[in-house]
Amino acid sequence: MRKIILPTDFSENANNALRYACQLFKYEKSQLILLHTYAEKIYADENVLSNELTDELKALTKTKTEKVLTGISSKIHDEFCNPRHSVKLVAAFGDLVDEVNRLVNSENADLVIMGTRGVTNNRNLGMGSNTLLVLKYVQCPVLAIPANYKYQEPKNILFPTNFLIPYQKRELKVVGEIARDFKSQIHFLYLSRHKATSARQKDNLEFLKQQFYNITIAQHQREELQKEKAIEDFIAGNKIDLLVMVNSRHTYLEDMLLTSTIDKVSLHPKVPLLALQNFNRECT
């Protein structure tokens, strides 16, 4: 059974990400874990000055949160009515990243899916602050769905890579399964004026091909060194439905995340972004 964590702030963007998840994995037996964290609401209430009032507000907020989560679960059941899917509701008093990581490990989750922006929906930002934090620090593949993105099958998958890092099999497995399910083509995009001819690059390319067996692969090279522009241009010119990037040292995604701030974000994905976390998981 595939286990998918879906953080929600009850915004339309979060609901859209949930609908995308239901459609992407409609043929797979899956458990959808709806998570809402509410510690920030408690701490933001200036009227709460005592432990007694804090405990009272926490209990009240938890009850309200569970009620809203139940309503979302019912709507999803009514809309999709998929017997392959079960829903688990989690209302947690805690930090979003900490609670997602806790669930990743306790549930041995395969994937986190959320909107690129939350309830504030600042259109000047490609990524909201919570999504950026999850992309950077959660120990699990994260699929971020752009605001108002309408689901379409991921027939063309873009995988920008410099072929310099060893990849994790478990992370690549998610990509391979999606590609095989939809008979997708994976496009490797290498951004450099030089050929990928080092021994390390050749070995990593061969490893990728082994993991993506029975999948059509195309290799591309562009001399454009402004990574964001090169990736955006390729997406626009090749009908890309899903962007896959690796979050690790010396990767394109890390470069973009390092230059991203709350006020100026270099990532403005027009298609869903699947971020792979290139380190070993605590669970097996």
C-alpha positions, 0 to 999 in steps of 0.5 A: 500500500502506498502511503501519502502524507497530505499537509493541509491548511484548509486552503483551496490550493491544499484541496487542489493538491489532494484532488491531484493525489487522488487522480494520480494514484487512482489505480493504486491501493493507497492510504491518504494521511491528511495532516493539519498542524495548529501550534502556530494558531495557539502561539499567535493568540495574544489572549492566551497568557496562562497554561490553563488557557493554552490547554483549553484552546489546544483542546478546542482547536483540536476538536475543530480541526478534526471536524474540518478534516472529517468534512474534507475526507467526506468530500473526497469520498463523495467526489472520487468514491475510490475503494482503493483509497483509505483516509487517515486524519491527523490533527497535531499540535506541533511544527509542520516540518517536525510533524511531517517528518514524524509521520514519514518515519512512523508510517514509513510514508512514500510521498508528501503531496501539498500545494506550492502556496497555502492559505495566504496565496501570495501570487508574487511567490512561486512557493509559499514559506511552508512549502519551501521548508518542507521541500528543504527539510522533510526526509521524503519525496515531496510533490508540490502542486502549483495553484490552480493546476488542473490534473493531467496525466504525467506523460512527459517527465523532466529530470534535470541532472548534472549526473554528479551525485549517487541517487537513492534507489527508494527515491527513484522508485517513486519516479519509475512507478509513476512513469511506468503506470502512465507509459511516460517518457523521462527527459534527462536535461544536462545544463553545461557547455561540456559533455558529461564524460567523467567516470562519475557522470557515466556511472550515475547515468548508467545507474539511472537507466538501470532504475528506469528500466522499461521506460522511454528515456531521452537525453538533452543538453543545453548550454544555458547556464541560468538554470531556472530559465533553461528549465522553464524554457524546456518545460514550455517547449516540450509539453512537460507534465511533471518536473523531478529534481533532487535536493542534495549538495551540488544539485540544481534544486539545491542551488535554487533553494539556497537563493530562495527567500520568503520575499524573492523565490527563484522557483516558479514551477508551472507544473507539479514539482517532485523533489527527491531527498538524496539521503538515507531514510531512518525507516526501511 
